[in-house]
Amino acid sequence: MFKDGLLQGKRILITGGGTGLGKEIAERYLQLGAELWLAGRRGGVLEDTAKSLTAKHGGTVRTHAVDIRDAQAVDAMVQRIWDESGPLTGLVNNAAGNFISPTKDLTPNGFNAIANIVFHGTFYVTHAVGRRWIAGGDKGSVVSILVTWVWTGSPYVVPSAMSKAGLHVMTKSLAVEWGRYGIRLNAIAPGAFPTEGASKRLRPGGSFEEANDANPMRRVGQMPELQNLATFLMADGCEWLTGETIAVDGGGYLANGASFAELDKLSDADWARMREMIQAQNAKDRAGRGA
């Protein structure tokens, strides 16, 4: 779809770039010539991803382990990028966290675990990059990975839905405020693009394919479809496109509205089993952060 070298000369930071959708977007950007910085909490995972991507495609992939909930750590990371590589030209806000739970069972810590990453952390990164672009007179493009729940809301994932809706509004607000500096902000709202992390926290014991019959196109998303949209929004040639959140979900939210409404059928025992599976996955991830 895109010519070779389309992103040559671009320097792009991808948060949550070591796994999942972030890794998939990173691979496509690298194929098209971009220089990459990958950020995430697990340094070992980031390094493994960088090595595998460069072994396959060549190019330059650097990494920085950071907890984006820490505003000072975020600012130090962005300053390091400017010092070592020069100004970024693009930012992909992909880092996130989520799990399904009846809202009545959420603790303040459970709510904050999601909101501090998705809402606060994404703003910290966007702000640290954006103010440097403005100070240096540099143009830039921000692409944030959201959800279709920004339009519909969604039961059982309320902290994520609230936080992502805030980023949807940030995208619109900063597109206006920062447009005069040549800074664009857009967002992608993917439907079901199965990844290991999402499957284990949002469909424990099940799969995204179970929802195929309800989707107008009768399938889940294919990664090249997401990669191509993320590339289009980051490439030159659509500079007047800003402030938009674009759904790529096969028409799913238009046909079905909010996600996870079907979980109303679950019993307390069902929720207890899923909570155990999610907690086991969280413990596994925590153990791997020092790798």
C-alpha positions as a printed Julia matrix, in Angstrom:
291×3 Matrix{Float64}:
   0.0     0.0    0.0
   2.84    2.41   0.87
   6.03    3.16  -1.03
   9.36    2.07   0.41
  11.0     4.71   2.6
   7.72    6.55   3.23
   8.74    7.32   6.82
  12.43    7.95   6.11
  13.64   10.81   8.28
  10.88   10.34  10.86
  11.85    9.82  14.5
   8.94    8.31  16.42
   8.39    7.39  20.07
   5.94    4.56  20.76
   4.81    4.03  24.35
   3.96    0.46  25.22
   6.09   -0.38  22.2
   7.47   -3.71  23.39
   4.34   -5.81  22.99
   0.87   -5.94  21.49
  -0.42   -3.22  19.19
   2.57   -0.99  19.94
   5.0    -3.63  18.71
   2.92   -4.2   15.57
   2.88   -0.48  14.75
   6.6    -0.24  15.48
   7.37   -2.99  13.01
   5.49   -1.28  10.2
   7.1     2.09  10.91
  10.55    0.49  10.92
   9.85   -1.28   7.61
   9.04    2.11   6.08
  12.24    3.75   7.24
  11.43    5.45  10.55
  13.91    5.69  13.42
  12.19    4.4   16.56
  12.23    4.86  20.3
  10.24    2.25  22.26
   9.14    2.98  25.82
   7.62    0.68  28.41
   8.0    -0.56  31.95
   9.81   -3.83  31.14
  13.29   -3.05  29.92
  14.1    -6.63  28.99
  10.99   -6.94  26.86
  11.81   -3.67  25.08
  15.34   -4.83  24.33
  14.12   -8.18  23.0
  11.63   -6.41  20.74
  14.26   -3.97  19.48
  16.69   -6.78  18.67
  14.07   -8.87  16.88
  12.83   -5.92  14.82
  16.27   -4.74  13.74
  17.38   -8.3   12.97
  14.4    -8.61  10.63
  14.28   -5.13   9.09
  17.51   -3.32   9.95
  17.21    0.32  10.9
  17.48    1.98  14.31
  15.42    1.09  17.37
  16.34    2.51  20.78
  14.59    1.78  24.05
  13.89    3.48  27.36
  12.35    1.74  30.37
   9.94    4.12  32.09
   6.79    4.17  34.16
   4.72    6.84  32.44
   2.78    7.4   35.67
   5.87    9.28  36.89
   5.84   12.73  35.26
   9.46   13.48  36.14
  10.62   10.16  34.7
   8.68   10.87  31.52
  10.26   14.29  31.16
  13.73   12.81  31.68
  13.05   10.21  28.98
  11.92   12.8   26.46
  14.93   14.99  27.26
  17.21   12.0   26.71
  15.67   11.45  23.27
  16.21   15.11  22.34
  19.8    15.0   23.64
  20.81   11.72  22.0
  18.82   11.72  18.76
  17.31   15.14  18.22
  13.65   16.18  18.21
  10.98   13.58  17.62
   8.71   14.0   14.63
   6.01   11.69  15.91
   4.51   10.15  19.05
   2.27    7.09  19.34
   0.44    6.98  22.68
  -0.17    3.26  23.01
   0.71    2.42  26.63
  -2.39    1.32  28.5
  -3.82   -0.98  31.11
  -7.23   -2.55  31.47
  -9.16   -5.42  33.02
 -12.81   -6.35  33.27
 -14.58   -6.05  36.59
 -17.99   -5.14  37.97
 -17.58   -1.49  38.9
 -19.08   -2.1   42.34
 -16.1    -4.34  43.12
 -13.41   -1.84  42.1
 -11.12   -0.43  44.77
  -9.58    3.05  44.54
  -6.25    1.35  43.82
  -7.84   -0.68  41.04
  -9.29    2.44  39.47
  -6.02    4.35  39.8
  -4.01    1.49  38.32
  -5.76    2.17  35.02
  -6.38    5.91  35.2
  -2.81    6.74  36.19
  -1.39    4.97  33.14
  -4.0     5.75  30.51
  -5.18    9.22  31.52
  -2.35   10.81  33.49
   0.56    8.99  31.85
  -0.55    9.68  28.3
  -0.96   13.35  29.09
   2.5    13.48  30.68
   4.11   12.06  27.54
   2.09   14.24  25.15
   2.86   17.34  27.19
   6.6    16.61  27.5
   6.91   16.08  23.74
   4.55   18.86  22.69
   6.1    21.64  24.73
   9.54   20.79  23.29
   8.11   20.91  19.78
   6.64   24.32  20.5
   9.81   25.66  22.13
  11.95   24.47  19.21
   9.57   25.49  16.44
   9.24   21.86  15.34
   6.2    20.32  13.72
   4.95   16.96  14.97
   2.22   14.36  14.81
   0.6    12.52  17.72
  -1.42    9.34  17.23
  -3.21    7.97  20.3
  -4.67    4.48  20.48
  -8.15    4.75  21.99
 -11.29    2.58  21.97
 -14.76    2.86  20.46
 -16.07    3.24  24.01
 -15.19    6.94  23.8
 -18.49    7.3   21.93
 -20.62    4.65  23.62
 -19.22    4.12  27.09
 -18.75    0.53  28.18
 -19.78   -1.45  31.25
 -17.25   -3.45  33.27
 -14.27   -1.41  32.0
 -15.29    1.96  33.45
 -11.79    3.2   34.47
 -10.5     2.58  30.94
 -13.59    4.0   29.26
 -13.4     7.18  31.36
  -9.67    7.59  30.75
  -9.81    6.94  27.03
 -12.72    9.38  26.7
 -10.5    11.98  28.32
  -7.8    11.35  25.71
 -10.42   11.63  22.97
 -11.17   15.12  24.31
  -7.44   15.88  24.66
  -6.99   15.02  20.99
  -9.68   17.49  19.96
  -8.61   20.2   22.38
  -4.89   20.19  21.57
  -5.57   19.91  17.84
  -7.05   23.4   18.14
  -4.59   24.8   20.66
  -1.45   23.47  18.98
  -2.54   23.65  15.35
  -0.81   26.99  14.83
   2.51   25.34  15.69
   2.11   22.68  13.01
   1.36   19.99  15.57
  -1.36   17.48  14.65
  -3.19   15.14  17.02
  -5.34   12.25  15.87
  -6.47    8.97  17.38
  -7.4     5.44  16.35
 -10.22    3.52  18.02
  -9.59   -0.15  17.2
 -12.19   -2.83  17.47
 -11.16   -6.4   18.28
  -7.52   -6.87  17.3
  -6.58   -9.86  19.47
  -3.31   -9.65  21.41
  -2.1   -11.81  24.27
  -2.45   -9.11  26.91
  -5.93   -8.03  25.86
  -7.19  -11.6   25.6
  -6.03  -12.51  29.11
  -7.48   -9.43  30.8
 -10.58   -8.71  28.74
 -11.59  -12.21  27.63
 -10.18  -14.55  30.3
 -11.25  -18.07  29.45
 -12.7   -16.96  26.11
 -11.64  -15.3   22.88
 -12.38  -12.24  20.76
 -13.51  -14.51  17.92
 -16.67  -15.29  19.92
 -18.0   -11.86  18.89
 -17.55  -12.48  15.15
 -21.22  -13.14  14.45
 -22.2    -9.75  15.91
 -19.74   -7.81  13.73
 -21.11   -6.56  10.39
 -17.99   -7.95   8.65
 -18.13  -11.22  10.63
 -14.51  -11.16  11.76
 -11.92   -9.54  14.02
  -9.37   -7.03  12.79
  -6.2    -7.99  10.93
  -3.01   -6.28  12.09
  -2.06   -4.8    8.69
  -5.33   -2.84   8.75
  -4.34   -1.15  12.0
  -0.73   -0.7   10.89
  -1.8     0.96   7.65
  -4.06    3.48   9.38
  -1.34    4.31  11.93
   1.09    4.82   9.03
  -1.29    7.08   7.12
  -1.79    9.32  10.15
   1.96    9.62  10.72
   3.03   10.14   7.09
   3.38   13.38   5.18
   0.52   14.31   2.9
  -2.42   14.63   5.28
  -1.3    17.67   7.25
  -4.79   19.17   7.36
  -6.18   16.12   9.16
  -6.19   16.79  12.88
  -8.45   16.42  15.91
 -10.07   13.21  14.65
 -10.63    9.82  16.26
 -11.06    7.16  13.57
 -12.72    3.82  14.32
 -11.33    0.71  12.64
 -13.7    -1.99  13.82
 -15.65   -3.33  10.85
 -18.65   -1.21  11.84
 -18.9    -3.04  15.15
 -19.74   -0.18  17.47
 -22.25    1.26  15.0
 -24.09   -2.05  14.93
 -23.73   -3.14  18.54
 -23.06   -0.1   20.73
 -21.08   -0.62  23.92
 -18.73   -3.56  24.37
 -19.04   -6.11  27.2
 -22.78   -5.64  27.77
 -23.09   -9.42  27.4
 -21.19   -9.84  30.69
 -24.44   -9.05  32.51
 -25.09  -12.79  32.26
 -22.15  -13.74  34.47
 -22.66  -14.99  38.01
 -20.58  -13.98  41.01
 -18.78  -17.32  40.73
 -17.95  -16.59  37.07
 -16.49  -13.22  38.06
 -14.45  -14.82  40.84
 -12.89  -17.27  38.37
 -12.03  -14.51  35.9
 -10.6   -12.36  38.67
  -8.26  -15.19  39.61
  -7.08  -15.55  36.0
  -6.46  -11.79  35.68
  -4.56  -11.69  38.99
  -2.38  -14.6   37.86
  -1.54  -12.77  34.64
  -0.71   -9.6   36.59
   1.63  -11.53  38.87
   3.36  -13.06  35.85
   3.84   -9.62  34.29
   5.22   -8.14  37.51
   7.73  -10.97  37.77
   8.91  -10.24  34.25
   9.47   -6.51  34.7
  12.91   -7.01  36.1
  13.94   -9.13  33.11
